[in-house]
Amino acid sequence: MSNILITGANGQLGSEIREQSKDFSILKFIFTDIQELDITDSLKLKNFFNSNEIKYIVNCAAYTAVDKAETDKKNAEKINVIAVSNLIKFATNFRIKFIHISTDYVFDGNANTPYTESAKTNPKSVYGLTKLKGETEVLRYSQSVIIRTSWLYSSFGNNFVKTMLKLGTDREEIGVVYDQIGCPTYARVLANVILQIISNTEKKTDAFKPGIYHFANNGVCSWYDFAIEIMKLSNLKCEVHPIETKDFPTPAKRPAYSVLNKSKIVQTFNIEIPYWRDSLEYCMNLLKNK
Ligand SMILES: NC(=O)c1ccc[n+]([C@@H]2O[C@H](COP(=O)([O-])OP(=O)(O)OC[C@H]3O[C@@H](n4cnc5c(N)ncnc54)[C@H](OP(=O)(O)O)[C@@H]3O)[C@@H](O)[C@H]2O)c1
């Protein structure tokens, strides 16, 4: 049976992969987070790869605190660039297929049609810049897939959905930006795509098609629309007002438009992508029953 290493396994995406791994019994997973395998620790990585025969790495580990990264560049760089470069060295030496996750924040947001994989990158934040540099490291290795995704949420971890549920309970009204357009992505759906890619590769080696791919739920919305839907689905009476980004300043600049064109991943891996509202409803039902 092929061993699959999941790094950053306690995060949103890693937890969703863990949750669904039971449905992929032909695969054997090793779930690690910073306590078991700190990806910035070269010696630990060396010992790990010398004592475990790994066929795939899914790198879910990342520095994801977008605003904090503006004043914590060194750590963001250490996790999103240097550690990725380390992992790629081991992947290359041990011929391990590498699946890496990147972000819509590699774009500046000045487009007005969905970004394809070949669109010009121009990150506006330290986080986006470190993720882009991480991509460059990954692309040095021919057996790697990079999936850029956007606005991840899950029933695991902290995210916009949970923040809105808390604010919606504590407050009577809130303002949410309506001039940043993108697409929310349920980490469960992305996890399933990753697992499908691996299980298809196990059946047919050439099903692994290296390169950059864009993935998000289908549809488009603003953070304001997203918030409205969360309040509706949870029957919260909190009133949501549309506000402009300039009235909600954050340390990190975010792209005003970061819709991803998903044609390439759909065609290459023959997948179907659910509409964002349907996925959100599914996640909210899980949260209600937790
Ligand atoms: N979240 C989003 O909205 C979003 C959007 C687009 C793309 N992405 C990308 O999608 C991927 C998954 O994101 P996510 O939301 O699942 O992230 P997440 O919930 O923040 O999970 C990342 C995990 O990595 C762990 N980690 C941090 N440093 C580590 C290290 N040195 N060694 C091993 N593990 C380490 C974190 O631990 P700690 O919690 O202890 O730090 C956390 O458990 C990331 O590559 C991210 O850049 C995320």
The ligand as an ORCA input file, in Angstrom:
! r2SCAN-3c Opt
* xyz 0 1
  N      -7.446     29.586      4.624
  C      -7.698     30.171      3.445
  O      -8.618     30.987      3.297
  C      -6.853     29.802      2.255
  C      -7.144     30.402      1.022
  C      -6.372     30.055     -0.082
  C      -5.343     29.149      0.051
  N      -5.056     28.607      1.257
  C      -3.946     27.638      1.367
  O      -4.508     26.358      1.615
  C      -3.628     25.582      2.425
  C      -4.389     25.014      3.612
  O      -4.922     26.104      4.343
  P      -5.723     25.890      5.704
  O      -6.766     26.947      5.761
  O      -6.088     24.456      5.875
  O      -4.573     26.284      6.728
  P      -4.585     26.162      8.320
  O      -5.939     25.788      8.794
  O      -3.919     27.378      8.841
  O      -3.635     24.894      8.548
  C      -2.247     24.944      8.386
  C      -1.661     23.942      9.352
  O      -0.234     23.936      9.185
  C       0.336     23.923     10.478
  N       1.705     24.392     10.457
  C       2.175     25.663     10.578
  N       3.511     25.670     10.563
  C       3.914     24.383     10.436
  C       5.178     23.756     10.388
  N       6.299     24.455     10.506
  N       5.226     22.397     10.252
  C       4.097     21.673     10.163
  N       2.858     22.214     10.216
  C       2.771     23.555     10.346
  C      -0.579     24.829     11.272
  O      -0.358     24.710     12.646
  P      -0.666     26.009     13.577
  O      -2.135     26.244     13.473
  O      -0.195     25.548     14.922
  O       0.148     27.132     13.007
  C      -1.946     24.310     10.819
  O      -2.354     23.175     11.551
  C      -2.464     26.506      2.777
  O      -1.402     26.272      1.903
  C      -3.018     27.906      2.530
  O      -1.995     28.823      2.185
  C      -5.804     28.903      2.369
*
